[in-house]
Amino acid sequence: MAEYAAALAAFQRVTALAIEHHAALDTAARLMHAHAWVGGGAAAFTTDLTGHRTRLQSSLSAAMRALGDLVVRQGGPNPTTPALTTSPTGASAPAGAFRGIDPQAMSTLVSVLDHAGHTLASAGSRLGSELAGHGLSAQPGHTLGQVAGWSAESGRDLRQRLSRIQRSVPWSTLPAGLAAYDLFGAHAPGSGQVRQLLHRVAAGDAGAVPALLAVQESGQDTTLAARVNAWWHALPEDPRPTTLAGFGNLNGLPAAIRDQANRHWLSAEKARLATELKKSFDRPEDLGGWEKTANQLRRLNLIEEELQPRPGYPSPLLLAFDLTGNGRLIISWGDPDTADITVTNVSGLTSGLDAAHGDLERARALWRQAAVTGGGKSIASITWLGYDAPQIDPGLFDPGKSVAFEGAAAKGGAALASFTDGLRASHHPSGTARSVVIGHSYGSLTSGHAATLRPGRLADDLILVGSPGVGVNHARELGLDPKHVWVGEAGGDPVTTLGSFGADPGDESFGAQRFPVGRNVWTSAHSSYWDRHSASIRNMGRLINGQYDELDQPEPLSKSPQLLMPELAPEQNR
């Protein structure tokens, strides 16, 4: 009888201990559930946390069962064992392009882990003693001790990381990518190549930058920009590798840092090429060498001219440039890291560095129009010439370069997808900021490829103008709600009738929203979408601002019937 009473008393003590401690990690699990969308190391940490929480509850249940069986063996009835398995839930994180995390929630997570580490260590010791005192395995107690050790170690690591981040990041909310790859950096997945390349860049290895840019341009690593952003914020203040050639082209860096680094590189390249040009005049055998160098210098001068401030517009930021191929140039009018609305303009046939002036004027026109009707919202309008667009040259016969094929759009779409990853990674956390992509002509096909690579994440709205097709047969295949895919086709635009790449986006069966544009003569219709005071530019400004119910209907060119060839019937024309 005494053995039964002792076994029952032990069962009751362990049951009380289990009820007190089985939910020790539930609050941590709820916090991670609410922020699980940050991905990266956060997702891995969540998995680790879930595993330790399961071990905690399983070991307590096993201890109660062992003591309950002992009670039965001592002649008593089988005692009721309470269920300890819980399923913590929490609010899901909101959708949006520029998300963030409340540091206070992460501070709470650290406190929960600290408390669990302290209390579970004591509970594990008591549990092991109870079991061993009755000749039972003390393993459940050892398991509690292991969970306690993991909790304490994780709490210390997160506290140190959070403290460092809060010292270096000025915002009240942490960017999601920063949390994913810096706050939870100890749990971040391997990706050894990227980790090694970033380490080499930090050490000043100039050769690592082109290798990292190659990974970036492939568009395959959806986490690269977030890693770069977290890596940047974790770097010591001095020295930082901002003077390496091409460093400013890395997506995920803050826009101001990209601008600073790229302007420095531009100046250094000008000085280098000027010296090279001077030397080439002393080498008459180097036929054509001086001409190539002079052309590169001309391109740099062109970029410098385009970077001159324009009255009435925000200061331009040089986000990327490259002189190879058709040349690359990405300039933002307005800071995309702080803007309420960021619009990325993607051009098509014949676009490139040498013809950048017109594309930059279009970006400024959109900035002006969106700002006029934006109600004080800050706008960043970006000219994105980040790929080798098709040209009217011998490349027309190359499937990888020709406007008649999708090869150039596929490569450009991958680069565009990576660029928009960078916009999200470097943007100050916001629950209201918007991202818009506008694709024109062949650039709409490029935008379509990017959208399919980043379903639901490329932009909040996708605007297609003068499109020959986007490579899919229905708007939903672009990964956006068809209500946020907008198509503008100017009457008389011959490109929109081609239907070369999938279904016609302007056709009702495509499922997109059509917005009023107006009509123009066929020789200028394809480039008329940015004409000042046109219905097209007004409506694109409204769409950029999300003012879907305020679109303008263009006035008809004439309310009277018009002759197709008035010169053949001058009397009727009068």
C-alpha positions as CSV (number, residue, x, y, z in Angstrom):
1,M,0.0,0.0,0.0
2,A,2.8,2.4,0.8
3,E,4.4,1.7,-2.6
4,Y,1.1,2.6,-4.3
5,A,0.7,5.8,-2.3
6,A,4.3,6.9,-3.2
7,A,3.9,6.1,-6.9
8,L,0.6,8.0,-7.0
9,A,2.1,11.0,-5.2
10,A,5.0,11.0,-7.6
11,F,2.6,10.9,-10.6
12,Q,0.6,13.8,-9.2
13,R,3.8,15.9,-8.7
14,V,5.0,15.2,-12.2
15,T,1.6,15.9,-13.7
16,A,1.6,19.3,-11.9
17,L,5.1,20.0,-13.2
18,A,4.0,19.0,-16.8
19,I,0.9,21.2,-16.7
20,E,3.1,24.1,-15.5
21,H,5.8,23.7,-18.2
22,H,4.4,22.0,-21.2
23,A,3.5,25.4,-22.9
24,A,6.9,27.0,-22.2
25,L,7.6,27.5,-25.9
26,D,4.0,28.1,-27.1
27,T,4.4,31.9,-27.0
28,A,7.6,31.7,-29.0
29,A,5.8,29.5,-31.5
30,R,2.9,32.0,-31.8
31,L,5.3,34.8,-32.5
32,M,7.1,32.9,-35.2
33,H,3.8,31.8,-36.7
34,A,2.8,35.4,-37.0
35,H,6.1,36.3,-38.8
36,A,6.9,33.0,-40.6
37,W,6.7,34.8,-44.0
38,V,10.2,36.3,-43.5
39,G,11.7,33.1,-44.8
40,G,15.4,32.3,-44.7
41,G,16.8,31.7,-41.3
42,A,13.5,32.5,-39.7
43,A,11.8,29.6,-41.4
44,A,14.7,27.3,-40.3
45,F,14.5,28.6,-36.7
46,T,10.7,28.0,-36.7
47,T,11.3,24.4,-37.7
48,D,13.9,24.0,-34.9
49,L,11.6,25.6,-32.4
50,T,8.7,23.3,-33.4
51,G,11.0,20.3,-33.0
52,H,12.1,21.3,-29.5
53,R,8.6,22.2,-28.5
54,T,7.4,18.7,-29.6
55,R,10.3,17.1,-27.6
56,L,9.3,19.1,-24.5
57,Q,5.7,18.0,-24.6
58,S,6.5,14.4,-25.6
59,S,9.0,14.0,-22.8
60,L,6.5,15.3,-20.2
61,S,3.9,12.9,-21.5
62,A,6.3,10.0,-21.4
63,A,7.2,10.7,-17.8
64,M,3.5,10.8,-16.8
65,R,2.8,7.5,-18.6
66,A,5.8,5.8,-16.9
67,L,4.6,6.9,-13.5
68,G,1.0,6.0,-14.3
69,D,2.1,2.5,-15.3
70,L,3.9,2.3,-12.0
71,V,0.8,3.2,-10.1
72,V,-1.1,0.3,-11.9
73,R,1.7,-2.1,-11.1
74,Q,1.4,-1.2,-7.4
75,G,-2.2,-2.3,-7.5
76,G,-3.9,1.1,-8.1
77,P,-6.3,2.2,-10.9
78,N,-4.9,3.7,-14.0
79,P,-4.7,7.5,-13.3
80,T,-6.0,9.9,-15.9
81,T,-3.2,11.5,-17.9
82,P,-3.9,15.0,-19.2
83,A,-3.3,15.7,-22.9
84,L,-0.3,18.1,-23.3
85,T,-0.2,18.6,-27.1
86,T,-1.1,22.2,-28.0
87,S,-1.4,23.9,-31.4
88,P,-0.5,27.5,-31.0
89,T,-1.8,29.9,-33.6
90,G,-1.4,33.5,-34.3
91,A,-2.3,36.2,-36.8
92,S,-0.8,35.8,-40.2
93,A,1.4,38.5,-41.4
94,P,-0.2,41.1,-43.8
95,A,0.5,40.9,-47.5
96,G,2.4,43.6,-49.3
97,A,5.7,44.3,-51.0
98,F,7.5,46.2,-48.3
99,R,6.9,44.3,-45.1
100,G,8.6,44.4,-41.8
101,I,8.8,43.0,-38.2
102,D,8.1,44.7,-34.9
103,P,11.4,44.6,-32.9
104,Q,9.2,44.6,-29.7
105,A,7.8,41.2,-30.8
106,M,11.3,39.9,-31.3
107,S,12.3,41.2,-27.9
108,T,9.4,39.3,-26.5
109,L,10.6,36.2,-28.3
110,V,14.1,36.6,-26.7
111,S,12.5,37.0,-23.2
112,V,10.3,33.9,-23.7
113,L,13.4,31.8,-24.7
114,D,15.4,33.2,-21.8
115,H,12.6,32.3,-19.3
116,A,12.2,28.8,-20.9
117,G,15.9,28.2,-20.6
118,H,15.8,29.0,-16.9
119,T,12.6,27.3,-15.8
120,L,13.0,24.1,-18.0
121,A,16.5,23.5,-16.6
122,S,15.1,23.3,-13.1
123,A,12.1,21.3,-14.2
124,G,14.3,18.8,-16.0
125,S,16.3,18.3,-12.9
126,R,13.2,17.7,-10.8
127,L,11.7,15.4,-13.3
128,G,14.8,13.3,-13.6
129,S,15.0,12.9,-9.9
130,E,11.4,11.8,-9.6
131,L,11.8,9.1,-12.2
132,A,15.2,7.8,-11.0
133,G,13.9,7.7,-7.4
134,H,11.3,5.1,-8.5
135,G,13.7,3.1,-10.6
136,L,12.5,4.6,-13.9
137,S,14.5,6.0,-16.8
138,A,15.4,9.6,-16.2
139,Q,15.6,10.3,-20.0
140,P,12.6,12.6,-20.1
141,G,14.4,14.8,-17.5
142,H,17.5,14.8,-19.7
143,T,15.4,15.8,-22.7
144,L,14.0,18.8,-20.8
145,G,17.5,19.8,-19.9
146,Q,18.5,19.7,-23.6
147,V,15.5,21.8,-24.6
148,A,16.4,24.3,-21.8
149,G,19.9,24.5,-23.2
150,W,18.7,25.2,-26.7
151,S,16.3,27.9,-25.5
152,A,18.9,29.7,-23.5
153,E,21.5,29.6,-26.3
154,S,19.0,30.7,-28.9
155,G,17.8,33.6,-26.6
156,R,21.4,34.8,-26.1
157,D,22.2,34.6,-29.9
158,L,19.0,36.5,-30.8
159,R,19.5,39.1,-28.2
160,Q,23.0,39.9,-29.4
161,R,21.9,40.1,-33.0
162,L,18.8,42.2,-32.3
163,S,20.9,44.6,-30.2
164,R,23.4,45.0,-33.1
165,I,20.7,45.5,-35.7
166,Q,18.9,48.1,-33.6
167,R,22.1,50.1,-33.3
168,S,22.7,50.1,-37.1
169,V,19.1,50.3,-38.5
170,P,17.4,53.6,-37.9
171,W,13.8,52.4,-38.5
172,S,11.3,51.4,-35.8
173,T,10.4,48.3,-37.8
174,L,12.9,45.7,-39.1
175,P,12.9,44.8,-42.8
176,A,11.7,41.3,-43.4
177,G,14.9,40.3,-45.2
178,L,17.0,41.7,-42.5
179,A,15.2,39.5,-39.9
180,A,15.4,36.5,-42.2
181,Y,19.1,36.6,-42.8
182,D,20.6,38.6,-39.9
183,L,18.4,38.3,-36.9
184,F,18.0,34.6,-37.6
185,G,21.4,34.3,-39.3
186,A,22.6,31.4,-37.2
187,H,19.7,29.3,-38.7
188,A,20.0,30.6,-42.3
189,P,20.3,27.8,-44.9
190,G,23.7,27.2,-46.4
191,S,23.9,28.7,-49.9
192,G,27.6,28.3,-49.6
193,Q,28.5,30.1,-52.9
194,V,26.7,33.3,-52.0
195,R,28.1,33.2,-48.5
196,Q,31.6,32.8,-49.8
197,L,31.2,35.5,-52.4
198,L,29.9,38.0,-49.9
199,H,32.8,37.2,-47.6
200,R,35.2,37.8,-50.4
201,V,33.5,41.2,-51.3
202,A,33.7,42.2,-47.7
203,A,37.5,41.5,-47.8
204,G,37.9,43.8,-50.8
205,D,38.2,41.0,-53.5
206,A,37.2,42.8,-56.7
207,G,36.8,39.5,-58.6
208,A,33.9,38.5,-56.3
209,V,31.6,41.3,-57.5
210,P,31.2,40.1,-61.1
211,A,30.6,36.6,-59.8
212,L,27.9,37.8,-57.5
213,L,26.3,39.9,-60.3
214,A,26.2,36.8,-62.5
215,V,24.2,35.0,-59.8
216,Q,22.0,38.0,-59.5
217,E,21.3,38.3,-63.2
218,S,20.3,34.7,-63.5
219,G,17.3,35.5,-61.3
220,Q,17.3,32.0,-59.8
221,D,18.1,32.9,-56.2
222,T,15.0,34.6,-54.8
223,T,16.7,35.3,-51.5
224,L,19.9,36.9,-52.9
225,A,18.9,40.5,-52.5
226,A,17.6,39.9,-48.9
227,R,21.0,38.2,-48.1
228,V,22.9,41.2,-49.6
229,N,20.8,43.7,-47.5
230,A,21.3,41.7,-44.3
231,W,25.0,41.3,-45.0
232,W,25.4,45.1,-45.7
233,H,23.8,46.0,-42.4
234,A,26.0,43.5,-40.5
235,L,29.2,45.0,-41.9
236,P,31.4,47.1,-39.7
237,E,31.1,50.8,-40.5
238,D,34.7,51.0,-41.7
239,P,36.0,49.9,-44.0
240,R,33.1,49.0,-46.4
241,P,33.9,47.8,-50.0
242,T,31.9,50.5,-51.8
243,T,34.8,51.4,-54.1
244,L,34.9,48.0,-55.8
245,A,34.0,48.2,-59.5
246,G,30.4,47.3,-60.0
247,F,29.6,47.1,-56.3
248,G,26.7,49.6,-56.6
249,N,25.0,47.3,-59.1
250,L,24.2,44.8,-56.3
251,N,20.4,44.5,-55.7
252,G,19.5,44.7,-52.0
253,L,22.0,47.5,-51.1
254,P,20.4,50.8,-49.9
255,A,19.6,53.1,-52.9
256,A,21.8,55.9,-51.5
257,I,24.8,53.5,-51.2
258,R,24.3,52.3,-54.7
259,D,24.2,55.8,-56.0
260,Q,27.4,56.8,-54.1
261,A,29.3,53.7,-55.2
262,N,28.2,53.9,-58.8
263,R,29.1,57.6,-59.1
264,H,32.5,56.8,-57.6
265,W,33.0,54.0,-60.1
266,L,31.8,56.2,-63.0
267,S,34.5,58.8,-62.1
268,A,37.2,56.2,-61.8
269,E,36.2,54.6,-65.1
270,K,36.3,58.1,-66.8
271,A,39.8,58.7,-65.5
272,R,41.0,55.2,-66.5
273,L,39.5,55.5,-70.0
274,A,40.9,59.0,-70.5
275,T,44.4,57.7,-69.7
276,E,43.9,54.7,-72.0
277,L,42.7,56.9,-74.8
278,K,45.7,59.1,-74.5
279,K,48.0,56.1,-74.7
280,S,46.2,54.6,-77.7
281,F,47.2,57.6,-79.8
282,D,50.8,56.5,-79.3
283,R,50.0,53.0,-80.7
284,P,49.1,53.5,-84.4
285,E,49.2,49.7,-84.8
286,D,46.1,49.4,-82.5
287,L,43.7,50.2,-85.3
288,G,40.2,50.9,-83.9
289,G,41.3,50.6,-80.3
290,W,41.1,54.3,-79.7
291,E,37.6,54.4,-81.3
292,K,36.3,51.8,-78.8
293,T,37.8,53.7,-75.9
294,A,36.4,57.0,-77.1
295,N,32.9,55.4,-77.5
296,Q,33.0,54.2,-73.9
297,L,34.0,57.6,-72.7
298,R,31.1,59.1,-74.7
299,R,28.7,56.7,-72.9
300,L,30.0,57.8,-69.5
301,N,29.6,61.4,-70.4
302,L,26.1,60.6,-71.5
303,I,25.3,59.1,-68.1
304,E,26.8,62.2,-66.3
305,E,24.6,64.5,-68.4
306,E,21.5,62.5,-67.5
307,L,22.4,62.7,-63.8
308,Q,22.2,66.4,-63.8
309,P,19.4,67.7,-61.5
310,R,16.2,68.7,-63.2
311,P,14.2,71.6,-61.7
312,G,11.0,70.4,-60.2
313,Y,12.1,66.8,-59.9
314,P,13.8,64.8,-57.1
315,S,17.6,64.2,-57.4
316,P,18.3,61.2,-59.6
317,L,19.9,58.2,-58.1
318,L,22.3,56.0,-60.2
319,L,21.3,52.5,-59.2
320,A,23.3,50.7,-61.8
321,F,25.3,51.1,-65.0
322,D,27.4,48.9,-67.3
323,L,29.1,49.6,-70.6
324,T,29.1,46.1,-72.0
325,G,26.8,45.1,-74.8
326,N,24.0,47.6,-75.4
327,G,24.9,49.1,-72.0
328,R,22.9,49.0,-68.8
329,L,21.5,52.0,-67.0
330,I,19.1,52.2,-64.0
331,I,18.2,55.6,-62.7
332,S,15.6,56.5,-60.1
333,W,13.8,59.9,-59.8
334,G,13.0,59.7,-56.1
335,D,14.4,57.4,-53.4
336,P,12.8,53.9,-53.9
337,D,13.8,52.9,-50.3
338,T,11.5,55.5,-48.8
339,A,8.9,56.1,-51.5
340,D,5.2,55.5,-50.9
341,I,5.0,54.3,-54.5
342,T,7.8,52.9,-56.7
343,V,7.2,52.5,-60.4
344,T,9.7,50.6,-62.6
345,N,9.6,51.4,-66.3
346,V,10.8,48.6,-68.7
347,S,11.4,49.5,-72.3
348,G,11.7,47.3,-75.4
349,L,13.0,47.3,-78.9
350,T,16.0,49.6,-79.5
351,S,16.3,50.6,-75.9
352,G,19.7,50.8,-74.3
353,L,22.3,53.1,-72.9
354,D,22.9,55.0,-76.2
355,A,19.1,55.8,-76.5
356,A,18.5,56.3,-72.8
357,H,17.4,60.0,-73.0
358,G,13.9,59.2,-74.2
359,D,13.4,56.5,-71.6
360,L,14.5,58.8,-68.8
361,E,12.1,61.5,-70.1
362,R,9.3,59.0,-69.9
363,A,10.2,58.1,-66.3
364,R,10.2,61.8,-65.4
365,A,6.8,62.3,-67.1
366,L,5.3,59.5,-65.1
367,W,6.8,60.9,-61.9
368,R,5.3,64.3,-62.6
369,Q,1.9,62.9,-63.5
370,A,1.7,60.6,-60.5
371,A,2.9,63.3,-58.2
372,V,0.2,65.7,-59.4
373,T,-2.6,63.4,-58.5
374,G,-0.9,61.5,-55.7
375,G,-2.2,63.6,-52.8
376,G,1.3,64.2,-51.4
377,K,2.6,60.6,-51.6
378,S,6.3,60.3,-52.4
379,I,7.0,58.7,-55.8
380,A,10.1,57.0,-57.1
381,S,10.0,56.5,-60.9
382,I,12.8,54.2,-62.2
383,T,14.1,53.9,-65.7
384,W,15.2,50.2,-65.9
385,L,17.5,49.5,-68.8
386,G,18.9,46.4,-67.2
387,Y,19.1,44.0,-70.1
388,D,20.2,43.7,-73.7
389,A,16.9,44.6,-75.5
390,P,16.5,43.7,-79.1
391,Q,18.1,46.1,-81.6
392,I,17.6,46.7,-85.3
393,D,20.9,45.2,-86.3
394,P,22.2,41.8,-87.5
395,G,21.0,40.4,-84.1
396,L,17.6,40.3,-85.7
397,F,18.5,36.9,-87.0
398,D,19.7,35.6,-83.7
399,P,16.9,33.9,-81.6
400,G,18.7,35.0,-78.4
401,K,18.6,38.7,-79.5
402,S,15.9,39.1,-82.0
403,V,12.6,41.0,-81.4
404,A,10.9,38.1,-83.1
405,F,11.8,35.6,-80.3
406,E,11.6,35.5,-76.5
407,G,15.3,34.9,-75.7
408,A,16.1,38.4,-74.8
409,A,12.9,38.8,-72.8
410,A,13.6,35.6,-70.8
411,K,17.1,36.9,-69.8
412,G,15.8,40.4,-69.1
413,G,12.9,39.0,-67.1
414,A,15.3,37.2,-64.8
415,A,17.3,40.4,-64.3
416,L,14.1,42.4,-63.7
417,A,12.9,39.8,-61.2
418,S,16.1,40.2,-59.3
419,F,15.9,43.9,-59.4
420,T,12.4,44.0,-57.8
421,D,13.7,41.6,-55.1
422,G,16.2,44.3,-54.3
423,L,13.5,47.0,-54.1
424,R,11.7,44.9,-51.5
425,A,14.8,44.1,-49.6
426,S,16.1,47.7,-49.2
427,H,12.8,49.5,-48.8
428,H,12.0,50.8,-45.3
429,P,9.3,48.6,-43.8
430,S,5.8,49.7,-44.7
431,G,2.3,48.3,-44.7
432,T,1.0,50.8,-47.3
433,A,3.8,51.3,-49.8
434,R,3.1,50.2,-53.4
435,S,5.2,48.8,-56.2
436,V,4.2,49.1,-59.9
437,V,5.9,47.8,-63.0
438,I,5.2,49.3,-66.5
439,G,6.3,47.3,-69.5
440,H,6.2,48.9,-73.0
441,S,6.3,47.0,-76.3
442,Y,8.9,44.2,-76.1
443,G,9.5,45.4,-72.5
444,S,6.0,44.1,-71.6
445,L,7.1,40.6,-72.7
446,T,10.2,41.1,-70.5
447,S,7.9,42.1,-67.6
448,G,5.7,39.1,-68.2
449,H,8.6,36.8,-67.9
450,A,9.7,38.5,-64.6
451,A,6.1,38.2,-63.3
452,T,6.0,34.4,-63.9
453,L,9.4,34.1,-62.1
454,R,8.1,36.0,-59.0
455,P,4.4,35.1,-58.8
456,G,2.5,37.5,-56.6
457,R,5.7,39.3,-55.6
458,L,6.9,41.3,-58.7
459,A,4.5,44.2,-58.1
460,D,1.1,45.3,-56.8
461,D,0.1,46.4,-60.3
462,L,1.4,45.4,-63.7
463,I,0.7,47.9,-66.5
464,L,1.3,46.8,-70.1
465,V,1.2,49.3,-73.0
466,G,1.8,48.8,-76.7
467,S,2.2,45.1,-76.0
468,P,2.8,42.4,-78.6
469,G,2.0,39.7,-75.9
470,V,3.5,38.7,-72.6
471,G,4.2,35.0,-73.2
472,V,1.0,33.7,-71.5
473,N,-2.6,33.3,-72.6
474,H,-4.4,34.7,-69.5
475,A,-3.6,37.4,-67.0
476,R,-3.8,35.0,-64.1
477,E,-0.8,33.1,-65.4
478,L,1.3,36.2,-64.6
479,G,0.9,35.4,-60.8
480,L,-1.2,38.6,-60.1
481,D,-4.9,39.0,-59.5
482,P,-6.1,39.8,-63.1
483,K,-7.8,42.9,-61.5
484,H,-4.3,44.3,-61.1
485,V,-3.1,43.6,-64.6
486,W,-3.8,46.7,-66.8
487,V,-3.5,46.9,-70.5
488,G,-3.4,50.1,-72.6
489,E,-3.5,49.9,-76.4
490,A,-3.5,53.1,-78.4
491,G,-5.8,53.1,-81.5
492,G,-3.5,52.8,-84.5
493,D,-0.6,51.1,-82.6
494,P,0.6,48.5,-85.1
495,V,2.5,46.5,-82.4
496,T,-0.6,45.6,-80.5
497,T,-2.0,43.8,-83.5
498,L,0.9,41.5,-83.9
499,G,0.0,39.0,-81.2
500,S,3.4,37.4,-81.5
501,F,3.8,36.1,-77.9
502,G,0.8,34.4,-76.5
503,A,-2.7,35.8,-76.5
504,D,-3.4,39.5,-77.1
505,P,-3.4,41.2,-73.7
506,G,-5.9,43.7,-75.0
507,D,-8.4,41.0,-75.8
508,E,-11.3,40.4,-73.4
509,S,-10.5,36.7,-73.2
510,F,-7.0,37.5,-71.7
511,G,-8.8,38.6,-68.5
512,A,-6.8,41.8,-67.8
513,Q,-8.3,45.3,-67.1
514,R,-8.2,47.7,-70.0
515,F,-7.7,51.4,-69.4
516,P,-8.6,54.2,-71.8
517,V,-5.7,55.5,-73.9
518,G,-6.9,57.3,-77.0
519,R,-6.0,57.1,-80.6
520,N,-3.2,58.4,-82.8
521,V,-1.8,58.0,-86.3
522,W,-0.1,54.7,-86.8
523,T,3.3,56.2,-87.3
524,S,3.4,57.7,-83.8
525,A,0.8,55.7,-81.9
526,H,3.3,53.2,-80.5
527,S,5.3,55.9,-78.7
528,S,2.3,58.2,-77.8
529,Y,1.6,56.7,-74.4
530,W,3.7,59.3,-72.6
531,D,2.4,62.3,-74.5
532,R,1.9,65.2,-72.2
533,H,-1.8,65.8,-71.2
534,S,-2.8,62.6,-73.1
535,A,-5.4,60.3,-71.6
536,S,-2.8,57.6,-71.5
537,I,-0.3,59.5,-69.3
538,R,-3.1,60.8,-67.0
539,N,-4.5,57.3,-66.6
540,M,-1.1,55.7,-65.9
541,G,-0.6,58.3,-63.2
542,R,-4.0,57.3,-61.7
543,L,-3.1,53.6,-61.9
544,I,0.3,54.2,-60.3
545,N,-1.5,55.8,-57.3
546,G,-4.1,53.0,-57.1
547,Q,-6.9,55.4,-58.1
548,Y,-8.7,52.8,-60.2
549,D,-12.1,54.5,-60.1
550,E,-10.8,57.9,-61.4
551,L,-9.6,57.0,-64.9
552,D,-10.2,59.5,-67.7
553,Q,-12.1,58.8,-70.9
554,P,-10.3,60.5,-73.9
555,E,-12.2,62.9,-76.1
556,P,-12.9,61.5,-79.5
557,L,-10.7,62.9,-82.3
558,S,-13.8,63.9,-84.2
559,K,-17.5,63.3,-83.9
560,S,-17.9,63.4,-87.7
561,P,-17.2,60.5,-90.1
562,Q,-13.7,60.8,-91.6
563,L,-12.6,59.8,-95.1
564,L,-9.9,57.2,-95.2
565,M,-8.1,59.0,-98.2
566,P,-9.5,62.5,-98.3
567,E,-7.2,63.5,-101.1
568,L,-9.2,61.3,-103.5
569,A,-12.4,63.2,-102.8
570,P,-11.6,66.8,-102.0
571,E,-15.1,68.1,-102.5
572,Q,-16.6,65.6,-100.0
573,N,-13.7,66.3,-97.6
574,R,-14.7,70.0,-97.6
